[in-house]
Amino acid sequence: MNLLDLTSLGIAHLPLFLLAGLLLNLTPGPDVLYITSSALRQGVRAGVVASLGITTGCLVHVSAAALGVGALLAASATAFTVLKWVGAAYLCWTGVKLMLARATDGSGWADGAGMAWSQAPASLRSVYAGGFLTNALNPKVAIFFLAFLPQFIVPEAPHKTLAFLLLGCLFTLGSIPVDIAWALAAAWLARRACVRQGMHWLDRVAGAMFLGFGLRLALSDNPSR
C-alpha cells in the first residue's frame, strides 16, 4: 500500500508520525531493558527473540485498542487497576529474580556473550514469553495507542478502525530495527572482558530498574483521568 492509499484512508501527516514513532521507540523503558538484559546474558539471538516477544505484545495492544478493549481500560478504573497490578507484579518479580541471581566465575559463558546466572540459560521460548508479558501486561501501552494514533487520523476518515490498525502496525514494525539495534549493542558489550567480569552487578542494576518500573506502574493512575 502506497502513501496515496494511506491518505485515502484518512491517515494524515504520515512522515511526522513515522518520525515521532522512531523517537518514541528509541526511548528506554521496560521493553528496552528486557531486550538488553536478555542479549547481555545470552547473546544477540536471545535479544532478537525478546524483541519479537515485545513486538507481539505491542500488536495485541494495537488490536485491542482498535476493537475497543483499550477504550474499556481507559474508561474503567477497575479494569485498568487489575491489569496494572498484574503487570506491576510481573515486572517486580522479574526484577527480584535478577537481583537475587547468583554470580558465576565466568566459565559458563557461551560464544563470548553468555550469561551471569549459575542456572541454565532460559530457553528462547521463555525469553519470547517474557518479552510478550512485559508489554502485554502493561495497560499504559494500550492507553498510549488510544491517545497517540488518533492524532494522525482525520475526523472524516471512511475507515477509522482500519486506519488505526495500519498506524499501529507501522509504529510496531518501526520498533523492530530499533529493538534489534539494542540487542546487537548489548551483545557486543557483553563480549568485552570488563563487562563479563561485572555481569552479576549488571544483573543487579537491571533487577533494580525492573523493580523501579514495576513500582512506578503500580503507583500510576489511569492516564485518561
C-alpha positions as CSV (number, residue, x, y, z in Angstrom):
1,M,0.0,0.0,0.0
2,N,1.5,3.4,-1.0
3,L,1.3,6.8,0.6
4,L,-1.7,7.8,-1.6
5,D,-3.7,4.8,-0.4
6,L,-3.0,5.6,3.3
7,T,-4.1,9.2,2.7
8,S,-7.3,8.0,1.1
9,L,-8.0,6.0,4.4
10,G,-7.9,9.2,6.3
11,I,-4.3,9.0,7.6
12,A,-2.7,12.4,7.9
13,H,0.9,13.6,8.4
14,L,2.4,10.2,7.9
15,P,6.1,11.4,7.7
16,L,5.6,13.2,11.1
17,F,4.0,10.1,12.5
18,L,7.0,7.9,11.4
19,L,9.5,10.4,12.9
20,A,7.6,10.6,16.2
21,G,7.3,6.8,16.3
22,L,11.1,6.4,15.8
23,L,11.8,8.9,18.6
24,L,9.4,7.2,20.9
25,N,10.8,3.7,20.1
26,L,14.3,5.0,21.0
27,T,13.1,6.0,24.5
28,P,14.3,3.4,27.0
29,G,11.7,1.6,29.1
30,P,10.9,-1.9,30.4
31,D,10.9,-3.3,26.8
32,V,14.4,-1.9,26.0
33,L,15.7,-3.1,29.4
34,Y,14.3,-6.6,28.8
35,I,15.9,-6.8,25.3
36,T,19.3,-5.6,26.5
37,S,19.4,-7.7,29.6
38,S,18.5,-10.8,27.5
39,A,21.2,-10.0,25.0
40,L,23.8,-9.3,27.7
41,R,23.2,-12.7,29.4
42,Q,22.5,-15.0,26.4
43,G,23.7,-13.2,23.2
44,V,22.1,-11.5,20.3
45,R,19.8,-14.3,19.4
46,A,18.1,-14.0,22.8
47,G,17.9,-10.2,22.4
48,V,16.2,-10.5,19.0
49,V,13.8,-13.2,20.3
50,A,13.0,-10.9,23.2
51,S,12.2,-8.0,20.8
52,L,9.9,-10.3,18.8
53,G,8.0,-11.1,22.0
54,I,7.7,-7.5,22.8
55,T,6.5,-6.7,19.3
56,T,3.8,-9.4,19.6
57,G,2.7,-7.9,22.9
58,C,2.5,-4.5,21.2
59,L,0.4,-5.9,18.4
60,V,-2.0,-7.3,21.0
61,H,-2.5,-3.8,22.4
62,V,-3.0,-2.3,18.9
63,S,-5.7,-4.9,18.1
64,A,-7.3,-4.5,21.5
65,A,-7.4,-0.7,21.2
66,A,-8.9,-0.9,17.7
67,L,-11.6,-3.4,19.0
68,G,-12.5,-1.2,22.0
69,V,-10.7,-3.1,24.7
70,G,-8.3,-0.2,25.1
71,A,-11.3,2.2,25.5
72,L,-12.6,-0.1,28.2
73,L,-9.2,0.2,30.1
74,A,-9.3,3.9,29.7
75,A,-12.9,4.2,31.0
76,S,-13.0,1.5,33.6
77,A,-10.9,2.2,36.7
78,T,-11.4,-1.5,37.8
79,A,-10.2,-3.0,34.5
80,F,-7.2,-0.7,34.4
81,T,-6.3,-1.3,38.0
82,V,-6.5,-5.1,37.7
83,L,-4.2,-5.2,34.6
84,K,-1.9,-2.6,36.1
85,W,-1.3,-4.7,39.3
86,V,-0.7,-7.9,37.3
87,G,1.8,-6.1,35.1
88,A,3.5,-4.4,38.1
89,A,3.7,-7.7,39.9
90,Y,5.4,-9.4,36.8
91,L,7.9,-6.5,36.4
92,C,8.8,-6.6,40.2
93,W,9.1,-10.4,40.1
94,T,11.5,-10.2,37.2
95,G,13.5,-7.5,39.0
96,V,13.8,-9.5,42.2
97,K,14.8,-12.6,40.3
98,L,17.6,-10.7,38.6
99,M,18.8,-9.1,41.9
100,L,18.9,-12.5,43.6
101,A,20.7,-14.3,40.8
102,R,24.0,-15.8,41.9
103,A,27.1,-14.8,40.0
104,T,29.4,-17.3,38.4
105,D,33.2,-17.2,37.8
106,G,32.5,-16.6,34.1
107,S,33.2,-20.2,33.0
108,G,29.6,-20.6,31.9
109,W,29.8,-18.0,29.2
110,A,29.0,-19.3,25.7
111,D,30.1,-17.7,22.4
112,G,31.7,-14.8,24.3
113,A,28.2,-13.4,25.2
114,G,26.7,-15.8,27.6
115,M,25.2,-15.2,31.0
116,A,25.9,-14.4,34.6
117,W,23.5,-16.7,36.3
118,S,24.6,-20.1,37.7
119,Q,21.4,-21.8,36.4
120,A,21.0,-23.0,32.8
121,P,20.2,-20.3,30.2
122,A,16.5,-19.6,29.6
123,S,15.0,-21.2,26.5
124,L,14.3,-19.0,23.6
125,R,10.6,-19.8,24.2
126,S,10.8,-18.5,27.7
127,V,12.7,-15.4,26.5
128,Y,9.9,-14.7,23.9
129,A,7.2,-15.2,26.5
130,G,8.9,-12.9,28.9
131,G,9.1,-10.2,26.3
132,F,5.4,-10.7,25.4
133,L,4.3,-10.4,29.0
134,T,6.5,-7.4,29.7
135,N,4.5,-5.5,27.1
136,A,1.1,-7.2,27.1
137,L,0.5,-6.8,30.8
138,N,1.2,-3.0,30.8
139,P,-2.2,-1.2,30.3
140,K,-0.4,2.1,29.8
141,V,0.7,0.8,26.3
142,A,-3.0,0.4,25.3
143,I,-3.8,3.9,26.6
144,F,-0.8,5.3,24.7
145,F,-2.1,4.0,21.4
146,L,-5.6,5.4,22.2
147,A,-4.1,8.8,22.8
148,F,-1.3,8.9,20.1
149,L,-2.7,7.2,17.0
150,P,-6.0,9.2,16.5
151,Q,-4.0,12.4,16.2
152,F,-3.0,11.2,12.7
153,I,-6.5,10.1,11.6
154,V,-8.7,12.8,10.1
155,P,-12.2,13.0,11.7
156,E,-13.9,12.3,8.3
157,A,-11.8,9.1,7.7
158,P,-14.0,6.5,6.0
159,H,-12.5,3.5,7.8
160,K,-11.2,4.7,11.2
161,T,-10.6,1.2,12.6
162,L,-8.6,0.2,9.6
163,A,-6.6,3.4,9.7
164,F,-5.9,2.8,13.4
165,L,-4.8,-0.7,12.8
166,L,-2.5,0.4,10.0
167,L,-0.9,3.1,12.0
168,G,-0.5,0.8,15.0
169,C,1.2,-1.8,12.8
170,L,3.5,0.8,11.2
171,F,4.5,2.0,14.7
172,T,5.2,-1.5,15.9
173,L,7.1,-2.6,12.8
174,G,9.2,0.6,13.1
175,S,10.3,-0.6,16.5
176,I,11.8,-3.8,15.3
177,P,15.0,-2.3,13.8
178,V,15.5,-0.2,16.9
179,D,15.0,-3.2,19.2
180,I,17.4,-5.3,17.1
181,A,20.0,-2.5,17.3
182,W,19.6,-2.5,21.1
183,A,20.2,-6.3,21.1
184,L,23.2,-6.1,18.9
185,A,24.7,-3.3,21.0
186,A,24.1,-5.2,24.2
187,A,25.6,-8.5,22.8
188,W,28.7,-6.6,21.6
189,L,29.1,-5.0,25.0
190,A,28.8,-8.4,26.7
191,R,31.9,-9.6,24.8
192,R,34.0,-7.1,26.5
193,A,36.1,-8.6,29.3
194,C,35.4,-5.9,31.8
195,V,31.6,-6.4,31.3
196,R,31.9,-10.2,31.6
197,Q,33.6,-9.8,34.9
198,G,30.9,-7.5,36.2
199,M,27.9,-9.2,34.8
200,H,26.5,-10.0,38.3
201,W,26.5,-6.3,39.0
202,L,24.7,-5.6,35.7
203,D,22.1,-8.2,36.7
204,R,21.5,-6.3,39.9
205,V,21.3,-3.0,38.2
206,A,18.8,-4.4,35.7
207,G,16.9,-6.0,38.5
208,A,16.7,-2.7,40.4
209,M,15.4,-1.0,37.2
210,F,12.8,-3.6,36.6
211,L,11.7,-3.3,40.2
212,G,11.5,0.5,39.7
213,F,9.4,0.2,36.6
214,G,7.1,-2.2,38.4
215,L,6.7,0.1,41.4
216,R,6.2,3.1,39.0
217,L,3.4,1.2,37.2
218,A,1.8,0.1,40.5
219,L,1.7,3.7,41.7
220,S,0.5,5.2,38.4
221,D,-3.1,6.4,37.8
222,N,-5.2,5.8,34.8
223,P,-3.7,8.4,32.4
224,S,-7.1,9.0,30.8
225,R,-8.4,10.5,34.1
